[in-house]
Amino acid sequence: MHTLFIDTHYKDVVIVLFKDAILLDKCILKDVKSTSIETMPTIISLLNNNNLKPVDINKIAVCIGPGSFTGTRIGVTIAKTMAYSLNIPIVTLTSIDLKGLNISNKAYVSVLENNGAFVAQYDKKIIGDIKYLKNSEYIEFKNNNEVVENIDMDYDRLINYINSLKEEKVHDVNPIYVKSIEALK
């Protein structure tokens, strides 16, 4: 079974291919200027490098944000289109989950954004709501709480988490993002 993971929630495009529960291949494009131009060719290249075609994918996992307005929409749209057209399951996880699943104790996890950060408490799952804090609010919050910002991805934990998720109806999958005008309120 091949699982394709797509993450375009911020400046990097992360495409990961798993076979069963083992990392097969990955491609991480740093500081992508045009997610819409880079993502699909990266997916095709990753599949080609592993002698696979889109029809060989059995499940799609996608990061739905929170994150950049455009980046998140592009990743979610590609994932939904592939899942629908290939008639395969789709599962979703948040950018908070991506960081949180790599920590071993209860903590606040943040996903940095251009004008602030998304923050949620995490202990094997998101506890409470994801909050958006402007830069000044985030700095104050970080000074008063234990916050995990940067953490390396553990791909074994990622695929185990993906495999534990419930399949969603493809048309119900939607991105989580804050439009810059909302962030300024």
C-alpha positions in Angstrom: 0.0 0.0 0.0 1.4 3.4 -1.0 0.4 6.6 0.9 1.2 10.0 -0.4 1.5 12.9 2.1 1.2 16.5 0.8 2.1 19.5 3.0 2.0 23.0 1.5 0.8 25.0 4.6 3.8 27.3 4.7 6.9 28.3 2.7 8.1 24.7 2.1 6.5 22.1 0.0 6.8 18.6 1.6 5.9 15.6 -0.4 6.4 12.2 1.3 5.8 8.7 -0.1 5.3 5.7 2.1 5.1 2.1 1.2 3.1 0.3 3.9 4.4 1.9 7.1 7.9 2.7 5.8 9.3 5.9 4.4 9.9 5.2 0.7 11.0 8.7 -0.5 10.5 12.4 0.3 11.1 15.7 -1.4 11.3 18.9 0.6 11.4 22.2 -1.4 12.6 25.1 0.8 11.1 28.6 0.6 9.0 27.9 -2.5 8.0 31.1 -4.4 5.2 29.5 -6.3 3.5 26.6 -4.7 1.1 26.3 -7.6 3.9 25.8 -10.0 6.1 23.5 -7.9 3.8 21.1 -6.1 2.3 18.9 -8.8 5.6 18.4 -10.8 7.3 17.5 -7.5 4.6 14.8 -6.9 5.0 13.4 -10.4 8.8 13.4 -10.1 8.7 11.6 -6.7 6.4 9.0 -8.2 8.5 8.6 -11.3 11.7 8.2 -9.2 10.0 5.3 -7.5 8.6 3.7 -10.7 5.1 4.5 -9.6 2.1 6.1 -11.3 -0.7 8.0 -9.7 -2.9 4.9 -9.9 -0.4 3.1 -7.6 -1.3 5.4 -4.7 -3.7 3.9 -2.2 -4.2 6.7 0.2 -3.7 10.5 0.3 -2.9 12.4 3.5 -2.9 16.2 3.4 -2.0 18.9 5.9 -5.0 21.2 5.9 -3.3 24.0 7.8 -3.6 26.3 9.5 -1.2 28.1 7.3 -0.8 30.3 4.3 -4.0 31.1 2.4 -2.7 30.2 -1.0 -0.3 27.4 -0.1 -2.9 25.5 2.0 -5.6 25.8 -0.6 -3.2 24.4 -3.3 -2.2 21.4 -1.3 -5.7 20.6 -0.3 -7.0 21.0 -3.8 -4.4 18.7 -5.3 -5.1 16.1 -2.6 -8.8 16.3 -3.1 -8.5 16.1 -6.8 -6.2 13.1 -6.7 -8.3 11.3 -4.1 -11.5 11.9 -6.0 -10.2 11.0 -9.4 -8.4 7.9 -8.2 -11.3 6.9 -5.9 -8.9 6.5 -2.9 -9.2 7.4 0.7 -8.2 10.8 2.0 -7.2 11.7 5.5 -6.3 15.1 7.0 -4.0 16.4 9.7 -3.2 19.9 10.9 0.1 21.7 10.9 -0.2 21.7 14.7 -0.5 17.9 14.5 2.7 17.7 12.4 4.7 19.3 15.2 2.7 17.9 18.1 3.1 14.3 17.1 6.8 14.7 17.5 6.8 15.9 21.1 6.7 13.5 24.1 5.0 15.7 26.7 2.2 18.2 26.9 3.2 21.5 25.5 2.0 24.4 23.4 2.9 24.0 19.7 3.2 26.9 17.4 3.2 27.2 13.6 4.8 30.5 12.6 3.0 32.6 10.0 4.3 35.9 8.4 2.5 38.2 10.9 2.2 35.9 13.9 1.7 32.3 14.9 -1.0 29.6 15.2 -0.9 28.1 18.7 -2.6 25.2 20.4 -1.9 23.0 23.4 -1.0 19.5 22.4 -0.9 16.2 24.2 -1.3 13.4 21.7 -4.0 15.6 20.1 -5.0 19.2 20.0 -6.4 20.3 23.3 -8.8 23.2 22.9 -8.9 25.7 20.0 -6.2 26.7 17.6 -5.5 30.4 18.3 -4.0 33.0 16.0 -1.7 35.4 17.8 -0.1 38.5 16.2 3.7 38.8 16.6 3.6 40.9 19.7 0.9 38.7 21.3 2.9 35.6 20.4 6.1 36.9 21.9 4.3 37.6 25.2 2.6 34.2 25.1 5.9 32.5 24.4 7.6 34.3 27.4 4.8 32.9 29.7 4.4 29.3 28.3 6.4 26.4 27.2 6.1 26.6 23.4 7.6 24.2 20.8 8.3 26.0 17.5 10.8 23.9 15.6 11.1 20.2 15.7 12.4 17.6 13.2 9.8 15.3 11.6 9.8 11.7 12.7 8.4 10.0 9.6 7.7 6.7 11.5 5.4 8.7 13.9 3.9 10.5 10.9 2.9 7.4 9.0 1.6 5.7 12.2 -0.5 8.8 12.9 -1.8 8.9 9.3 -2.7 5.3 9.5 -4.7 6.0 12.7 -6.8 8.7 11.1 -10.4 8.1 10.0 -11.0 8.4 6.2 -12.9 11.6 5.3 -15.4 12.3 2.5 -13.3 14.1 -0.1 -15.9 16.9 -0.6 -15.8 17.6 3.2 -12.0 18.3 3.3 -11.3 22.0 3.7 -8.2 24.1 4.4 -7.8 26.0 7.7 -6.2 29.4 7.1 -6.5 32.9 8.2 -6.8 35.5 5.5 -4.3 38.4 6.1 -7.2 40.8 6.5 -8.6 38.6 9.3 -5.2 38.4 11.0 -5.1 42.2 11.2 -8.3 42.4 13.2 
